């Protein structure tokens, strides 16, 4: 049987006026959202789905995303409405680009700031030249073990469920929970390096008030070396795991202190909508 080719979805920009009938969009609608800090991907979809159902007057309207972002990450989250949800898996397969902040000299159980620092390592030998050298060694195909605190499934169970239950109970996490996956890193650019950084400014009040209270944010250690690295990589690459592996390659420990997805396939952060802009699109007549 010949596969039916779907019409191209609409990708609205700010100011676009959407009709009240989803049937006017046979290819569906793709909203490229700049996911807020401390929001889960599900938080974004829940809010957009409520607005889309009310806008189009269709209770069984499908709304989903193409590629989860961790709660402490921001940036491009591709949200699909109606027939566009059929494209979600294909969109998820596209290469991604990230800008990651990495702290050297310590580790956390989650490899990011969702958990507090649990171990410290020597870091006096780390400098910009060493980090740049080790970044170059990560280019190409490689095996990567995903973080235990991740959305990856093992025997139908999310790994983060296994890890968090064990962590809360003070029990060891089985070493064989995860196996390595094949990934590829095409670009790994050291954008900035500092032996220490000044304390970061606090987040805007409206963002903090809207953030999920379920998401913990531990304190970063500003006195430790920090690097900002841009990665272009394949689907399934965990930047938190890259931070862990880069720290080990530098003869120390490391964790990710920030993450921003700047590109997913053809969709760029410059073309994204805020949640408020998306809600405004779905509230216009």
C-alpha positions as CSV (number, residue, x, y, z in Angstrom):
1,X,0.0,0.0,0.0
2,X,1.3,3.4,-0.9
3,X,2.1,5.6,2.1
4,X,-0.1,8.7,2.3
5,X,1.9,11.9,2.2
6,X,0.7,14.4,4.8
7,X,0.5,18.1,3.9
8,X,3.1,20.3,5.5
9,X,2.1,21.6,8.9
10,X,1.7,25.2,9.7
11,X,4.5,26.7,11.8
12,X,3.0,30.0,13.2
13,X,5.0,33.1,14.1
14,X,4.0,35.7,16.6
15,X,1.0,37.6,15.3
16,X,-0.4,34.6,13.2
17,X,-4.2,34.4,13.4
18,X,-5.4,30.8,13.6
19,X,-8.9,29.9,12.6
20,X,-11.2,28.0,15.0
21,X,-11.2,24.8,12.9
22,X,-8.3,22.4,13.1
23,X,-9.6,21.0,9.8
24,X,-8.3,24.1,8.2
25,X,-4.8,22.7,8.9
26,X,-4.7,19.3,7.3
27,X,-1.0,18.9,8.1
28,X,-1.5,20.1,11.7
29,X,0.3,22.8,13.5
30,X,3.9,22.9,14.9
31,X,4.6,25.3,17.7
32,X,8.4,25.8,18.3
33,X,8.5,26.7,22.0
34,X,11.3,28.1,24.0
35,X,10.8,25.8,27.1
36,X,11.1,27.8,30.3
37,X,13.5,26.9,33.1
38,X,12.2,24.4,35.7
39,X,9.2,23.5,33.5
40,X,8.9,19.9,32.5
41,X,8.1,19.1,28.8
42,X,4.8,17.7,30.0
43,X,4.0,21.0,31.8
44,X,4.3,22.8,28.4
45,X,2.2,20.3,26.6
46,X,-0.5,20.3,29.3
47,X,-0.8,24.1,29.0
48,X,-0.8,24.1,25.2
49,X,-3.3,21.2,25.0
50,X,-5.8,23.0,27.3
51,X,-5.5,26.2,25.2
52,X,-5.7,24.2,21.8
53,X,-8.8,22.3,22.9
54,X,-10.6,25.5,23.9
55,X,-9.5,27.3,20.7
56,X,-10.5,24.6,18.3
57,X,-13.4,23.3,20.3
58,X,-12.3,19.7,20.0
59,X,-12.0,17.6,23.2
60,X,-10.0,14.7,21.6
61,X,-7.4,16.9,20.0
62,X,-3.9,15.3,20.0
63,X,-1.0,17.4,21.3
64,X,2.5,16.1,21.9
65,X,6.2,17.0,21.6
66,X,9.1,15.7,19.5
67,X,11.9,15.2,22.0
68,X,11.9,15.7,25.8
69,X,13.9,18.4,27.5
70,X,15.0,18.0,31.1
71,X,13.3,20.4,33.6
72,X,16.5,22.3,34.2
73,X,17.1,22.8,30.5
74,X,15.6,25.6,28.3
75,X,15.3,26.0,24.6
76,X,13.7,24.4,21.5
77,X,10.8,22.1,22.3
78,X,8.9,21.1,19.2
79,X,5.2,20.8,20.0
80,X,2.8,19.2,17.6
81,X,-1.0,19.8,17.3
82,X,-3.5,17.6,15.5
83,X,-2.2,15.7,12.4
84,X,1.3,17.1,13.0
85,X,1.6,14.6,15.9
86,X,2.1,11.9,13.3
87,X,5.4,13.6,12.4
88,X,6.7,13.7,16.0
89,X,8.9,10.6,15.8
90,X,10.5,11.7,12.5
91,X,11.2,15.2,14.0
92,X,12.7,13.6,17.1
93,X,15.2,11.8,14.9
94,X,16.8,15.0,13.7
95,X,20.2,16.2,15.0
96,X,20.3,18.6,17.9
97,X,22.4,21.6,19.0
98,X,23.0,22.6,22.6
99,X,24.9,25.1,24.6
100,X,25.9,23.6,27.9
101,X,27.4,25.1,31.1
102,X,29.8,22.6,32.8
103,X,31.3,22.8,36.3
104,X,34.6,21.0,36.9
105,X,35.9,19.6,40.2
106,X,32.8,18.0,41.6
107,X,29.9,15.6,40.7
108,X,26.3,15.2,41.5
109,X,24.2,12.0,41.3
110,X,22.1,13.4,38.5
111,X,25.0,15.0,36.6
112,X,23.2,18.3,36.8
113,X,21.9,20.6,39.5
114,X,18.8,18.6,40.3
115,X,20.9,16.9,43.0
116,X,23.5,18.4,45.4
117,X,27.2,17.9,45.0
118,X,28.1,14.5,46.3
119,X,31.9,14.3,45.6
120,X,34.8,16.6,44.9
121,X,37.9,16.1,42.8
122,X,41.2,17.9,42.1
123,X,40.8,20.6,39.5
124,X,43.9,22.8,39.8
125,X,45.4,21.1,36.7
126,X,42.4,22.0,34.5
127,X,42.8,25.0,32.2
128,X,41.3,26.2,28.9
129,X,43.9,24.3,26.8
130,X,43.1,21.0,28.5
131,X,39.4,21.4,28.1
132,X,39.7,22.4,24.4
133,X,42.0,19.4,23.8
134,X,39.6,16.9,25.5
135,X,36.5,18.4,23.7
136,X,38.2,17.6,20.3
137,X,38.5,13.9,21.4
138,X,34.8,13.5,21.7
139,X,34.1,14.2,18.0
140,X,32.7,11.2,16.0
141,X,30.7,8.1,16.9
142,X,31.0,6.7,20.4
143,X,29.2,4.6,23.0
144,X,27.5,6.6,25.8
145,X,25.9,5.4,29.0
146,X,22.8,7.5,29.8
147,X,22.5,9.2,33.2
148,X,20.6,7.1,35.8
149,X,18.3,10.1,36.3
150,X,17.0,10.1,32.7
151,X,13.8,9.3,30.8
152,X,15.3,6.3,29.1
153,X,13.2,3.1,29.5
154,X,14.5,-0.2,30.8
155,X,12.1,-3.1,30.5
156,X,9.3,-0.6,30.2
157,X,10.2,1.3,33.3
158,X,11.7,4.9,33.2
159,X,15.2,4.8,34.5
160,X,14.6,7.9,36.6
161,X,11.9,6.1,38.5
162,X,14.3,3.3,39.4
163,X,17.1,5.8,40.3
164,X,15.0,8.2,42.4
165,X,13.3,5.4,44.4
166,X,16.7,3.9,45.2
167,X,18.2,7.3,46.0
168,X,15.4,8.2,48.4
169,X,15.6,4.8,50.1
170,X,19.4,5.1,50.4
171,X,19.8,1.9,48.4
172,X,22.5,1.2,45.8
173,X,21.5,1.6,42.1
174,X,22.2,-1.6,40.1
175,X,25.2,-1.2,37.8
176,X,23.5,-3.0,35.0
177,X,20.4,-0.8,34.8
178,X,21.7,0.9,31.7
179,X,23.7,-0.2,28.7
180,X,25.7,2.0,26.3
181,X,24.0,3.5,23.3
182,X,25.7,4.6,20.1
183,X,25.8,8.3,19.5
184,X,27.6,10.8,17.3
185,X,29.0,14.3,18.2
186,X,29.7,16.3,15.1
187,X,30.8,19.6,16.7
188,X,32.2,20.3,20.2
189,X,33.2,23.9,20.6
190,X,34.6,25.4,23.8
191,X,32.9,28.9,23.7
192,X,34.1,30.2,27.1
193,X,36.3,29.1,30.0
194,X,36.8,30.6,33.5
195,X,38.7,29.5,36.6
196,X,35.7,30.8,38.6
197,X,32.6,32.9,37.9
198,X,30.7,35.6,39.6
199,X,27.4,34.6,41.3
200,X,24.7,34.4,38.7
201,X,21.8,36.8,38.8
202,X,18.6,35.4,40.2
203,X,15.9,34.3,37.8
204,X,13.1,36.7,36.9
205,X,10.2,36.7,39.5
206,X,7.5,35.7,37.0
207,X,9.6,32.7,35.8
208,X,10.2,31.5,39.4
209,X,6.6,31.9,40.3
210,X,5.5,29.8,37.3
211,X,8.2,27.1,37.7
212,X,7.3,23.7,38.9
213,X,7.7,23.4,42.7
214,X,8.4,19.7,42.2
215,X,11.8,20.5,40.5
216,X,14.7,20.9,42.9
217,X,17.6,23.2,42.0
218,X,20.8,22.7,44.0
219,X,23.5,25.3,44.4
220,X,26.3,25.5,41.9
221,X,29.9,26.2,43.3
222,X,30.9,29.4,41.7
223,X,34.5,29.0,42.9
224,X,35.1,26.0,40.6
225,X,36.2,26.1,37.0
226,X,33.3,26.6,34.5
227,X,33.1,26.1,30.8
228,X,30.5,26.9,28.2
229,X,30.4,24.3,25.4
230,X,28.4,24.1,22.1
231,X,27.5,20.6,21.0
232,X,26.0,19.4,17.7
233,X,25.0,15.8,18.1
234,X,22.6,13.0,17.2
235,X,19.3,12.1,18.8
236,X,19.8,10.2,22.1
237,X,22.9,12.1,23.2
238,X,22.7,13.0,26.9
239,X,24.6,16.2,27.5
240,X,24.7,15.5,31.2
241,X,26.5,12.3,30.4
242,X,28.9,14.2,28.2
243,X,29.7,16.5,31.1
244,X,30.4,13.5,33.3
245,X,32.6,11.9,30.7
246,X,34.4,15.2,29.9
247,X,35.2,15.6,33.6
248,X,36.7,12.1,33.7
249,X,38.7,12.8,30.5
250,X,40.2,15.9,32.2
251,X,41.2,13.8,35.2
252,X,38.6,15.2,37.5
253,X,34.8,15.2,38.0
254,X,32.2,17.5,36.3
255,X,28.5,18.1,36.1
256,X,26.2,20.2,33.9
257,X,25.1,23.5,35.5
258,X,23.0,24.7,32.6
259,X,21.6,23.6,29.2
260,X,19.9,25.3,26.3
261,X,18.8,23.5,23.2
262,X,19.4,26.0,20.4
263,X,18.4,23.9,17.4
264,X,16.4,20.7,16.6
265,X,16.6,19.7,13.0
266,X,15.6,22.8,11.0
267,X,14.0,24.6,14.0
268,X,16.1,27.2,15.7
269,X,15.8,29.0,19.0
270,X,15.7,32.3,17.1
271,X,12.4,31.2,15.6
272,X,10.8,29.9,18.8
273,X,7.8,31.2,20.7
274,X,7.5,31.8,24.4
275,X,4.7,30.0,26.2
276,X,2.9,33.3,26.5
277,X,3.2,34.0,22.8
278,X,1.9,30.5,22.0
279,X,-1.1,31.0,24.4
280,X,-1.9,34.3,22.7
281,X,-2.0,32.6,19.3
282,X,-4.5,30.0,20.7
283,X,-6.7,32.7,22.2
284,X,-7.3,34.8,19.2
285,X,-10.5,34.6,17.2
